[in-house]
């Protein structure tokens, strides 16, 4: 649980402060980053039908509005094509 969630639980009376503790995420950020470890296996992308030149985003989490998943989806969406300015008359 994050510190922000811990504070919300305590403030909402859902837990006693001395008994609600923060537990940091258990992801090894040195291991799980682009370029870490073995090079990507192109056969995996091929098997999944994914192009070789697009990023892949993974998520291990519960889907909850407060986690902001929609923000990531919106940010990753392609931009609409530019419309050329036109002049009239």
C-alpha positions in Angstrom: 0.0 0.0 0.0 1.3 3.5 -0.8 1.7 6.2 1.8 -1.2 8.2 0.1 -3.5 5.2 0.5 -2.4 4.7 4.1 -3.2 8.3 5.0 -6.6 8.0 3.3 -7.5 4.9 5.3 -6.4 6.5 8.6 -8.1 9.8 7.8 -11.3 8.0 6.9 -11.3 6.1 10.2 -10.8 2.7 8.5 -7.6 1.9 10.4 -5.6 2.8 13.4 -2.6 4.8 12.4 0.0 2.7 14.3 -1.4 -0.5 12.7 -1.7 0.7 9.1 1.7 0.6 7.4 3.1 1.5 4.0 4.6 -1.4 2.0 6.6 -0.3 -1.0 6.1 -2.0 -4.3 8.3 -5.0 -4.8 9.5 -4.3 -8.4 13.2 -4.3 -9.0 13.5 -1.2 -11.1 17.1 -2.0 -12.1 16.0 -5.4 -13.6 12.7 -4.3 -15.2 13.6 -1.5 -17.5 14.2 -1.2 -21.3 17.6 -2.7 -22.2 18.0 -4.7 -19.0 18.9 -8.3 -19.2 18.6 -10.4 -22.4 17.6 -8.7 -25.7 13.9 -9.0 -26.6 12.9 -12.1 -28.5 11.4 -11.1 -31.9 9.6 -14.5 -32.0 7.4 -13.4 -29.1 6.2 -10.2 -30.9 5.6 -12.2 -34.1 3.6 -14.8 -32.2 1.4 -12.0 -30.7 1.2 -10.2 -34.0 2.9 -7.1 -32.6 5.1 -4.9 -34.9 8.8 -4.8 -34.0 8.9 -1.0 -33.8 6.2 -0.1 -31.3 6.5 0.0 -27.6 4.8 -2.5 -25.4 3.3 -1.3 -22.0 2.7 -3.9 -19.3 0.8 -3.5 -16.1 0.4 -5.7 -13.0 -2.2 -4.0 -10.9 -5.8 -3.8 -9.9 -7.9 -1.6 -12.2 -9.1 1.2 -10.0 -10.0 4.7 -11.1 -7.7 6.3 -8.6 -4.7 4.6 -10.2 -5.1 6.7 -13.3 -5.0 3.9 -15.9 -7.1 6.0 -18.3 -4.5 8.7 -18.3 -2.0 6.2 -19.7 -4.4 5.0 -22.3 -5.3 8.6 -23.3 -1.6 9.5 -23.5 -0.7 6.5 -25.6 -3.6 7.1 -28.1 -2.4 8.3 -31.5 -3.0 12.0 -32.1 -5.5 12.9 -34.8 -3.9 13.8 -38.1 -3.1 17.4 -38.6 -5.6 19.4 -40.6 -4.1 21.9 -43.0 -5.2 25.4 -42.5 -7.3 26.7 -45.3 -8.2 30.2 -46.4 -11.5 31.3 -47.7 -12.4 33.8 -50.3 
